[in-house]
Amino acid sequence: MSDVYGALGGWLRRLLPQPCPGCGAQLGAERGLCRACRAGLRPHIESHSPLRAQAQPHLVTLGTYHGVRRRAVRALKFAGARDLAGVLGSALADGVPATWGVVAVVPVPLHASRQRQRGFNQAALLGRAMAARLGVPCVDALVRTRATGQQAKQHAAGRDAMHGAFRARPGALPAGPVVLVDDVLTSGSTMRACQQALLDVGAAEVYAAVVAR
């Protein structure tokens, strides 16, 4: 039923005038974000993050978790504004260097119970948009094996609970580097656990992309 309500909500949003989730201005022909907010989504590559022990370019992000990025992520996750996934995912894809040789996009999965409650996985929507822009497949190669608390609500000391919370499907990945995508990077424990699961089944290299840090 949640999928039905989500689709109905999306249909109504297309019919009714909508404010831009990023700034509140009235949207015209644009979908997702207004032109001014889109212009502010500038991807950049980071070399320092909790995902790597040594500094090297590996993470594409649109910036820190505040302002337009924070409002857009919250609208996508909690208000069902799925059009935002296309805007945000495409912006992330534009920051992926061709030299990385990415052959697939892998979204961070939600636990089945959380996905049923929300009706969709925001990382999967971002991943499909990224994959379409990059011309590679979006592969659901990861499974969340148990429910965990929301990272934003956990203390840093408790985030090792993510260890072993994911497994990768053997044989699901094409040969070559992949990019792991999620909406927000907090402590990095979720993406580290996903990264390790992908490496354990033979991923050649795992890069990462998040809307915000």
N, C-alpha and C positions, 0 to 999 in steps of 0.2 A: 504493500500500500504506500510505503514511503516514496517509492519510485514514481507512483502515479501522482502523488501530491507534488513531488518535485517537478515533474513534467508540466503539471497544471500551473504551478507557480511560474515556471519559465515562460509559458504561453501567455499568461496574464501580464508579465513584465514586458513582453514584446508589444502588447496592445496599449498599455497605459504609459503616459509620460513618466520618465524615471529620472531621479537625480543621479549625478555621478557619485559612486561610492567613495571616490577619492577626495572630492572637494565640495560636493553638494550642488554644483552647477547643473542646470537642466541638460540632459543628454539630447542631442539632435539625432542625426542619422547614425552616430557612433553607437557601438554596442560595447558594453563593459565599462569603459572609462572614456572620459572626454578627451579631446585632442591635447589639451594642455597637460593633463595628468599622464597621458601616454608618452608625451615628449620627455617627461621627467624620469621615465623608466630606462635608465642607462645601465646595461650590464657591464660588469667588470670582473676580472679574474683575480682571485686571491691566492696567495702562496702560503699564508699562515692560517691554520684553523685546527680545531681538535681532531680533525680527520687524518692528519699526517704528522708524523714525528719530526720530519725534516721539512724545511721550507722549499716548496716547489709549486709551480702553478697547478692547481687541481680543483678549484672551487669557483663556479660562476654564481654570482649573486647580484641582485638589483639594489642592495644597500642594507641599511639597518632597519630594525623592526619599529618604525615609527612613521608618522605622517601618512602619505598616500599608500605606502606599502602595507602598513598595519591595517588601515581601514579596508583596503582591498582584500587582504587575506581573510579578515573577519567577515566581510560580506560574502566571500566565496564559501567559507566553511559553515557559517552560522545563519546566513540569510538566503542561501541557495542561489546566489548570483553566479551561475555557472558560466555565463558569457565571459566573466573575468578570467577564467582559465585559459581561454584562447589568447587573450591579450598578454597575460603574464607569462604563459608558456612560450609564446612566440618571442617575447623580449629576452627570455633566458636562452632560447636557442640561438639568437643572434650573437650571444656572447661566447658560444662554444667554438673554440678555434678549430679550423680544418686540420691543423697539425696533430690534434688529438686522435684523429682517425676513428671517431666514435661509430660503432656499428649498431648500437641499440640504446634505447632509453628504458630504464627500469624504475618504476615508481615504488616508493616506500608503501607497503600495504597497511591498511587498517585491520584490526581484529574484526572477525566476522560480526560480532555483536555490535561493535561501534559502527560498522558500515551499514548494518541493517537499521540502526537508529538514525543515522544521518541520511541514508539513502544513496550515498555515493562516496567515493574516495577522492578527495581533492587532489592528492598527489597523482592519482591515475589520470585525472582530467588534465592536469598540467603536463604530465608525461605524454599524453596523446598529442597535445598541441605542439610540444617540443619536437616529437618524432615526425609529425607531419611537416614541420618547417625544415627539419634536418634531412628529410627523405630517408629515414631509417625506421625500423619497426619499434613499437612500444611493447615491451615484453613483460608480462606479469610473472617474473621469475622467482619472486619472493613470497613466502607465506609467513604470516605472524602466527606463531604457535600458541601464544597465550596472551591474555589481556594484560596491559600494564597501565599504570597511572599516566596522566598527561604530563609530558616533560616539563611544561611551563609551570606546573604546580608542584613539582618535586624539588626537594633540596638536592644540591649537587652531590652530597654524600650518598644519597639513595639511588643515584641514577645507574649504578652498576647492575641494578635489577634488570636492565635491558639485555644483559648477557644471555645468549641462548634463546632469546625471544623470537628469533627469525630463523628460517631455514630456506635454502634455495633449491629449486627443482633441478635435479641433474639433467643435463641435456637441453635445458630450456634456452640457454644463451647461444647466440651465434659466436663464432670465433672472432676475437678482437676486443678492443676497449669498449666499455659501456659507461654511460653517465647515469648516476643514481639521482632521482629527483624527489624533493619534498617541498612543503610550503615554507617552513621556518626551521632554522638551525638554532638550537639553544645550547645545551651542553655538548651536543655532538654524539651522545651515546647511542641514540636510535640509528643514526646513519653509520656510525662505526660498526654496530652489530650487523646491519644490513651489508655493509661493505665486506666484512669478514665472511659472511655467509656466501656472498658471490665469489670471493676469492677461493673459498673452500671447494667450490665446484668447478674451478678452473678459469674464472674470468681473467683475461690477460691484464687488464688494468681497470680500476674503478675510479672515475672522476665523479664530481658531484655538482648539483645545481639546486639552489634554493631561492625563493623569492626574497627572503629577508633573513638577516642574522639577528 
